[in-house]
Structure formats: structure tokens, C-alpha cells
Amino acid sequence: MTSEPTHPSSPRYVLFDVDGTLIDAVANQRRVWERWAAGYGLDADAVHRVALRTRPMETFSVVAPDRDPHECLAVLHELEDEDVRSGVYAAFDGASQLLAGLPPGRSALVTSNYEHRVRGRFARTGLPVPDVVVDAASVDEGKPSPLPYLLAAARLGAEPKDCLVIEDAPSGVESGLRAGMTVWGVNAPTPVEGVHRHFGSLREAVADILAFAAEPCRASQV
């Protein structure tokens, strides 16, 4: 009697965007940009419309081309840090259950923000912080480059094919796809182009994300 051949399996990992995915910071971001715009005598709505689709340095070049962009960025960072200390933050429903339910060492945060702000927001909302955090200072190229998600996978010791990316924004979805990972979209009324699955809210995705992480990824038979 011969035994059935066994095939090696590898664990699965979950990589999370932060703002708009785990933490609802839309109102905070708008308030920060309104205060920044007021300090430069600019129209807040016009500035915010640009800021929604570009990175800060690109925003400054559009809305304040005559200003020193490094000075603009320093002012913005001061306002963001103050908002982390005094603003009101909320975690999306399901975020705490999700992060607490994942196996240790199998998740990461991949954010375009800075780690100290992320940790401040998580402390305010009571969310547990995964061991791996890839922030804006970790990479030379941010989303939609694949580098942030590839770095997170490398720090976890994971292969891209074993990783699930949870995102809410087009640039993050593109980043995960270019990294060769499975990408699910949450917290959007309609699917972001390219996502493998779409959920209207994070809460709707919790059970499926936990199931993904619990099921080993089977290697193909050679």
C-alpha cells in the first residue's frame, strides 16, 4: 500500500492599506487641508480637490507654485501631527476583529502616511498594530509603484503569490496588482478597476479575509 503524495503548502498573508481601509480619516484629511489652505490664503475646496488625487508635493506645485514646497510640506506635517494628537478618529467596523483574528506574523500595514502617525491613530482607536509597517519613509517610490507591497512581503518572509492586499483606492489597488498579489477592494460603492473581489464595506469582508489567511496555499504538483 502506497501513501498519497503530499504537496508542500505555505502560509498566507494579509497586507492592509490604512486610511480609508482600516481607519476612517476622510474628515480629518479634509480638515488638515482646509487649515493648510487657510494659512496660505487659498480656496480650501479647490486645494482639497487636487489633494485627493495627487501626493502633497504634486499638490503644492499645482495650488501654490510660487511657494517653497519644502516649507509647504513642513506646515502640512505640523497640521497632520496636531490632528493625530487632537482629532477624532474612528476605525471601520470589523477592523479590530480582523486584526486580532489574524495569526501572529502574517499581516502588515502598507501606508502612504508615516509610521508615527499611523501608530498614533491606532492608539486612539484601540487597534492592534501588526509587527510589519511599511510607511512613506520606507520606500523611494510610493503607490501605485509595487515597491511598498513587495517590501512588506519581503519583511514578512512571504511570496507575493501568497499575499492578499486589502485596499480602497485606485493607486493602492494598482500597487498590489503590480506586485503580483491578490487584491480585494473595500469601503467603496463600486469596484475599483482591477480588484479580484469587491466588498461594499470592510465588515462584509472580515469572514472572507480570515478564511483566506487560515487556508494554506498549496504548491502546484511538479
C-alpha positions, 0 to 999 in steps of 0.5 A: 500500500502506497501513501498519497503524495503530499504537496508542500503548502505555505502560509498566507498573508494579509497586507492592509492599506490604512486610511480609508481601509482600516481607519476612517480619516476622510474628515480629518484629511479634509480638515488638515487641508482646509487649515493648510489652505487657510494659512496660505490664503487659498480656496480650501475646496479647490486645494482639497480637490487636487489633494485627493488625487495627487501626493502633497508635493504634486499638490503644492506645485499645482495650488501654490507654485510660487511657494517653497514646497519644502516649507509647504510640506513642513506646515502640512506635517505640523497640521497632520501631527496636531490632528493625530494628537487632537482629532477624532478618529474612528476605525471601520467596523470589523477592523479590530476583529480582523486584526486580532483574528489574524495569526501572529506574523502574517499581516502588515500595514502598507501606508502612504502616511508615516509610521508615527502617525499611523501608530498614533491613530491606532492608539486612539482607536484601540487597534492592534498594530501588526509587527510589519509597517511599511510607511512613506519613509520606507520606500523611494517610490510610493503607490501605485509603484509595487515597491511598498507591497513587495517590501512588506512581503519581503519583511514578512518572509512571504511570496507575493503569490501568497499575499492578499492586499486589502485596499480602497483606492485606485493607486493602492489597488494598482500597487498590489496588482503590480506586485503580483498579489491578490487584491480585494477592494473595500469601503467603496460603492463600486469596484475599483478597476482591477480588484479580484473581489469587491466588498461594499464595506470592510465588515462584509469582508472580515469572514472572507479575509480570515478564511483566506489567511487560515487556508494554506496555499498549496504548491502546484504538483511538479 
